[in-house]
């Protein structure tokens, strides 16, 4: 009851100590935020503040979300405008005042600092049959197991605000809907948003189906209905996913009647599109998402045409394929123009000609949108989810997806044409209602597709395929599904494992080996060929681990075909993410050691400390890993050139933010990597040939590509 000292009072007010009642299993437990203080700071354990939560629990609401906690307080307290006679008397001690202040502040701060994540949770390495992308965390105090999903924040502040708002809406919605995986906590730093989510242990749709001896069309209709029901609350609140796949859904437990939940909300795609919409020139391209999912053919095949990139122009020179991987495209500029290496850190000047052409193109596009009356972009995105569900329904009826092909480029072309065929050998036992449902969802124009609510009323869904023939599907269904799932596992797991082990030089060697094996220059080969390539490069342990963990129960007749260029792109994108994450951790550690904690959290590096940062052994080792060993450069020489590049970029400014720093360092490091033999093999070493086929990373390449394409179309600058 006595007033605590002033210093602890400040600590408490700014640490947002708060007791959160959270449903766990059949009971309720108490989880303390921030640090492990006792509830004795609050009279009667804080029951007078949180007593209303008991009613919320009894009503079935989830009281774990901060928004629910804030709503449980009186409105005058939530708004911070409580009159003096409504406040608790100070005679009982200042701990009550602290509670009121905490509750008021928590209403406006739904995200925790990411630096606190290791204090609350222990990250568990995936094991057993868990797929590599799954990250499991265990709460250190309660031992409750959760899933952790991390997303790179967009660079523009408006896009970041949209992403935060979307996550807040999803967090509140998931607390109310049993068909959505719950978002329990959100942690944020300068670079990343981390979501602590409900862990769904029942496996994927693939795994659940393959546990069965027989599978019927009626069961397919039930699964699709559950997926539609999971999407319905999102679409009712004008939220969408954008690129669903069967892996987006997970069963809550191993129980036969477990709930099928949407466990992936498509935040990567949203962040990319929102960031691209904020940059007219110099930012990411709207229709070219740099997301690994779009380079894995077994996930790309479910995407809607409005969100898919255009097929790359293919150019064959002798035996070499003309599809250039991202890792090579990003280095091609330096291979053909050494002067670019010296000017790597210079600012991108405004190209007035390009800007005029972009504005002209945008005006034409806007006029076409006005003619179609397509102003509701959220609705257009929602129809993309319907397309994806139609593709998933196709898979669940015959065992293979529509538009599937051995190469990514062919898949993109088939998706854009939207030509659906029901091959008689596999579809002869499928009802006409099922074919009608799939056809209605896979319409080329998004406006011709039904909404989710309309799809739920389709006879095949509403009556659960009561017109379907009795009995199980053909034996070919399970064979096709096992083969497709096996290909998906090989793509995903190989890219995930190699991304942390490959250096940039290894990516070039991987491409050389693949082109040697691909005698016909198709751009793809069999899974057995991939195994031989990895064994030749010294990664036999990778093939053995994948076969032992993921493929031992998926043996089937026939081969799986792998697009090795798309796989290399997925490896490259994951490798870039790992590099950025490791550089960010070192960035924070070095600045904290130098006494610049606030600057580190804000993502700003004072140029006076640049030498100390680049001289850090971990940072230097991380950068040296990106430089080919054959270059023969010493660490001192590399650090000197990197300092010069950063100083040239900053000019008279006294600091640099982490985003620009990482981009400058990556570009400078790429200037040491010159795979001329690969570039020459793809068209005589001409830069314009690379521009035609590369997925653009750097603005200068994108400018030349856009200018060339517009001039070929006969357009002139305004």
Secondary structure as GFF3:
##gff-version 3
##sequence-region A 1 718
A	DSSP	alpha_helix	6	15	.	.	.	ID=ss1
A	DSSP	beta_strand	19	24	.	.	.	ID=ss2
A	DSSP	beta_strand	27	32	.	.	.	ID=ss3
A	DSSP	three_ten_helix	39	41	.	.	.	ID=ss4
A	DSSP	three_ten_helix	43	46	.	.	.	ID=ss5
A	DSSP	alpha_helix	47	50	.	.	.	ID=ss6
A	DSSP	alpha_helix	53	58	.	.	.	ID=ss7
A	DSSP	alpha_helix	66	71	.	.	.	ID=ss8
A	DSSP	alpha_helix	75	78	.	.	.	ID=ss9
A	DSSP	three_ten_helix	84	86	.	.	.	ID=ss10
A	DSSP	three_ten_helix	90	92	.	.	.	ID=ss11
A	DSSP	alpha_helix	95	106	.	.	.	ID=ss12
A	DSSP	beta_strand	112	113	.	.	.	ID=ss13
A	DSSP	three_ten_helix	114	116	.	.	.	ID=ss14
A	DSSP	alpha_helix	117	120	.	.	.	ID=ss15
A	DSSP	beta_strand	121	124	.	.	.	ID=ss16
A	DSSP	beta_strand	136	139	.	.	.	ID=ss17
A	DSSP	beta_strand	145	152	.	.	.	ID=ss18
A	DSSP	alpha_helix	157	176	.	.	.	ID=ss19
A	DSSP	beta_strand	183	188	.	.	.	ID=ss20
A	DSSP	beta_strand	192	197	.	.	.	ID=ss21
A	DSSP	alpha_helix	205	210	.	.	.	ID=ss22
A	DSSP	alpha_helix	217	236	.	.	.	ID=ss23
A	DSSP	three_ten_helix	246	248	.	.	.	ID=ss24
A	DSSP	beta_strand	249	251	.	.	.	ID=ss25
A	DSSP	beta_strand	260	262	.	.	.	ID=ss26
A	DSSP	alpha_helix	267	277	.	.	.	ID=ss27
A	DSSP	three_ten_helix	292	295	.	.	.	ID=ss28
A	DSSP	alpha_helix	297	300	.	.	.	ID=ss29
A	DSSP	three_ten_helix	305	307	.	.	.	ID=ss30
A	DSSP	alpha_helix	326	336	.	.	.	ID=ss31
A	DSSP	alpha_helix	339	342	.	.	.	ID=ss32
A	DSSP	alpha_helix	352	372	.	.	.	ID=ss33
A	DSSP	alpha_helix	377	398	.	.	.	ID=ss34
A	DSSP	alpha_helix	408	417	.	.	.	ID=ss35
A	DSSP	alpha_helix	424	427	.	.	.	ID=ss36
A	DSSP	alpha_helix	432	441	.	.	.	ID=ss37
A	DSSP	three_ten_helix	446	448	.	.	.	ID=ss38
A	DSSP	alpha_helix	452	456	.	.	.	ID=ss39
A	DSSP	alpha_helix	459	462	.	.	.	ID=ss40
A	DSSP	alpha_helix	475	499	.	.	.	ID=ss41
A	DSSP	alpha_helix	504	517	.	.	.	ID=ss42
A	DSSP	beta_strand	524	526	.	.	.	ID=ss43
A	DSSP	alpha_helix	527	536	.	.	.	ID=ss44
A	DSSP	alpha_helix	540	546	.	.	.	ID=ss45
A	DSSP	pi_helix	547	551	.	.	.	ID=ss46
A	DSSP	beta_strand	561	563	.	.	.	ID=ss47
A	DSSP	alpha_helix	564	593	.	.	.	ID=ss48
A	DSSP	alpha_helix	597	601	.	.	.	ID=ss49
A	DSSP	beta_strand	604	606	.	.	.	ID=ss50
A	DSSP	three_ten_helix	607	609	.	.	.	ID=ss51
A	DSSP	alpha_helix	610	615	.	.	.	ID=ss52
A	DSSP	alpha_helix	617	624	.	.	.	ID=ss53
A	DSSP	three_ten_helix	629	631	.	.	.	ID=ss54
A	DSSP	alpha_helix	635	650	.	.	.	ID=ss55
A	DSSP	beta_strand	655	657	.	.	.	ID=ss56
A	DSSP	alpha_helix	658	670	.	.	.	ID=ss57
A	DSSP	alpha_helix	676	681	.	.	.	ID=ss58
A	DSSP	alpha_helix	687	693	.	.	.	ID=ss59
A	DSSP	alpha_helix	699	712	.	.	.	ID=ss60
###
